[in-house]
Amino acid sequence: MPLARIRGYNGHMKKASISELKDKLSALIDGVQRGAPLLIVDRGRPVARLEPVSGITEGGDPEGQLARLERAGVLRRGRGVLSPEFLKRELPGPIAGASAVAALLEERREGR
């Protein structure tokens, strides 16, 4: 049974079957942590409701979110400290005669 919205008292909640909960637990828990309650159903009948713990989602959990993104391979945290000189460097300007649109069109023509 795919995730779906249901009507009635719990109409604003997503619902998931027990087997779906087993298969997608991490993703469903991430949704609950972001504030989306989840209704767990067994053969179409509600048996439990997962809701975020109040107070945790209000202040956010940046370390937990970064850890989840790192586990998913979306980001890699830096390991060193940037020097003050690096932060004071002047940003490079545009390259004379270069056009991002022209480069994109050329890549499209070449099939890259």
TORKOL-4160 file (C-alpha; in steps of 0.2 Angstrom, whole numbers, padded with zeros to 4 digits, m for minus):
112
<pt num="1" X="0000" Y="0000" Z="0000"/>
<pt num="2" X="0008" Y="0016" Z="m0005"/>
<pt num="3" X="0009" Y="0032" Z="0006"/>
<pt num="4" X="m0007" Y="0041" Z="0004"/>
<pt num="5" X="m0017" Y="0055" Z="0013"/>
<pt num="6" X="m0033" Y="0049" Z="0022"/>
<pt num="7" X="m0049" Y="0059" Z="0026"/>
<pt num="8" X="m0057" Y="0062" Z="0042"/>
<pt num="9" X="m0049" Y="0066" Z="0059"/>
<pt num="10" X="m0032" Y="0061" Z="0053"/>
<pt num="11" X="m0034" Y="0068" Z="0036"/>
<pt num="12" X="m0019" Y="0079" Z="0036"/>
<pt num="13" X="m0008" Y="0064" Z="0040"/>
<pt num="14" X="0001" Y="0052" Z="0029"/>
<pt num="15" X="m0002" Y="0034" Z="0031"/>
<pt num="16" X="0009" Y="0019" Z="0029"/>
<pt num="17" X="0006" Y="0000" Z="0031"/>
<pt num="18" X="0016" Y="m0010" Z="0043"/>
<pt num="19" X="0026" Y="m0018" Z="0029"/>
<pt num="20" X="0029" Y="m0001" Z="0021"/>
<pt num="21" X="0035" Y="0005" Z="0038"/>
<pt num="22" X="0048" Y="m0009" Z="0039"/>
<pt num="23" X="0054" Y="m0005" Z="0021"/>
<pt num="24" X="0055" Y="0014" Z="0023"/>
<pt num="25" X="0058" Y="0017" Z="0041"/>
<pt num="26" X="0072" Y="0029" Z="0040"/>
<pt num="27" X="0063" Y="0040" Z="0027"/>
<pt num="28" X="0047" Y="0040" Z="0036"/>
<pt num="29" X="0056" Y="0045" Z="0053"/>
<pt num="30" X="0064" Y="0059" Z="0043"/>
<pt num="31" X="0047" Y="0065" Z="0038"/>
<pt num="32" X="0041" Y="0064" Z="0056"/>
<pt num="33" X="0056" Y="0074" Z="0062"/>
<pt num="34" X="0052" Y="0088" Z="0049"/>
<pt num="35" X="0035" Y="0089" Z="0057"/>
<pt num="36" X="0024" Y="0078" Z="0047"/>
<pt num="37" X="0014" Y="0066" Z="0058"/>
<pt num="38" X="0012" Y="0048" Z="0051"/>
<pt num="39" X="m0003" Y="0036" Z="0054"/>
<pt num="40" X="0002" Y="0017" Z="0054"/>
<pt num="41" X="m0012" Y="0006" Z="0048"/>
<pt num="42" X="m0014" Y="m0013" Z="0048"/>
<pt num="43" X="m0025" Y="m0019" Z="0034"/>
<pt num="44" X="m0032" Y="m0002" Z="0032"/>
<pt num="45" X="m0036" Y="0001" Z="0051"/>
<pt num="46" X="m0026" Y="0014" Z="0061"/>
<pt num="47" X="m0015" Y="0006" Z="0074"/>
<pt num="48" X="m0003" Y="0019" Z="0079"/>
<pt num="49" X="0002" Y="0037" Z="0076"/>
<pt num="50" X="0020" Y="0044" Z="0075"/>
<pt num="51" X="0022" Y="0063" Z="0079"/>
<pt num="52" X="0037" Y="0073" Z="0081"/>
<pt num="53" X="0042" Y="0077" Z="0099"/>
<pt num="54" X="0038" Y="0095" Z="0103"/>
<pt num="55" X="0052" Y="0106" Z="0106"/>
<pt num="56" X="0065" Y="0096" Z="0095"/>
<pt num="57" X="0058" Y="0102" Z="0078"/>
<pt num="58" X="0055" Y="0120" Z="0083"/>
<pt num="59" X="0074" Y="0123" Z="0087"/>
<pt num="60" X="0079" Y="0112" Z="0072"/>
<pt num="61" X="0093" Y="0099" Z="0073"/>
<pt num="62" X="0107" Y="0105" Z="0061"/>
<pt num="63" X="0119" Y="0092" Z="0067"/>
<pt num="64" X="0107" Y="0078" Z="0065"/>
<pt num="65" X="0102" Y="0085" Z="0048"/>
<pt num="66" X="0120" Y="0086" Z="0042"/>
<pt num="67" X="0123" Y="0068" Z="0048"/>
<pt num="68" X="0108" Y="0062" Z="0038"/>
<pt num="69" X="0114" Y="0071" Z="0023"/>
<pt num="70" X="0132" Y="0064" Z="0025"/>
<pt num="71" X="0125" Y="0046" Z="0027"/>
<pt num="72" X="0115" Y="0048" Z="0011"/>
<pt num="73" X="0131" Y="0054" Z="0002"/>
<pt num="74" X="0123" Y="0071" Z="m0002"/>
<pt num="75" X="0137" Y="0081" Z="0007"/>
<pt num="76" X="0154" Y="0078" Z="0014"/>
<pt num="77" X="0159" Y="0089" Z="0029"/>
<pt num="78" X="0176" Y="0099" Z="0029"/>
<pt num="79" X="0190" Y="0093" Z="0040"/>
<pt num="80" X="0201" Y="0108" Z="0041"/>
<pt num="81" X="0199" Y="0126" Z="0046"/>
<pt num="82" X="0200" Y="0140" Z="0033"/>
<pt num="83" X="0214" Y="0153" Z="0035"/>
<pt num="84" X="0208" Y="0171" Z="0037"/>
<pt num="85" X="0218" Y="0175" Z="0022"/>
<pt num="86" X="0208" Y="0163" Z="0012"/>
<pt num="87" X="0192" Y="0172" Z="0017"/>
<pt num="88" X="0199" Y="0189" Z="0013"/>
<pt num="89" X="0204" Y="0185" Z="m0005"/>
<pt num="90" X="0196" Y="0194" Z="m0019"/>
<pt num="91" X="0184" Y="0183" Z="m0030"/>
<pt num="92" X="0189" Y="0180" Z="m0048"/>
<pt num="93" X="0180" Y="0191" Z="m0060"/>
<pt num="94" X="0172" Y="0185" Z="m0077"/>
<pt num="95" X="0184" Y="0178" Z="m0090"/>
<pt num="96" X="0185" Y="0189" Z="m0105"/>
<pt num="97" X="0175" Y="0183" Z="m0120"/>
<pt num="98" X="0168" Y="0168" Z="m0111"/>
<pt num="99" X="0149" Y="0165" Z="m0111"/>
<pt num="100" X="0140" Y="0152" Z="m0100"/>
<pt num="101" X="0126" Y="0151" Z="m0112"/>
<pt num="102" X="0137" Y="0148" Z="m0127"/>
<pt num="103" X="0147" Y="0134" Z="m0117"/>
<pt num="104" X="0130" Y="0126" Z="m0113"/>
<pt num="105" X="0124" Y="0126" Z="m0131"/>
<pt num="106" X="0140" Y="0119" Z="m0137"/>
<pt num="107" X="0139" Y="0105" Z="m0124"/>
<pt num="108" X="0122" Y="0101" Z="m0130"/>
<pt num="109" X="0127" Y="0101" Z="m0148"/>
<pt num="110" X="0141" Y="0089" Z="m0143"/>
<pt num="111" X="0129" Y="0078" Z="m0133"/>
<pt num="112" X="0138" Y="0080" Z="m0117"/>
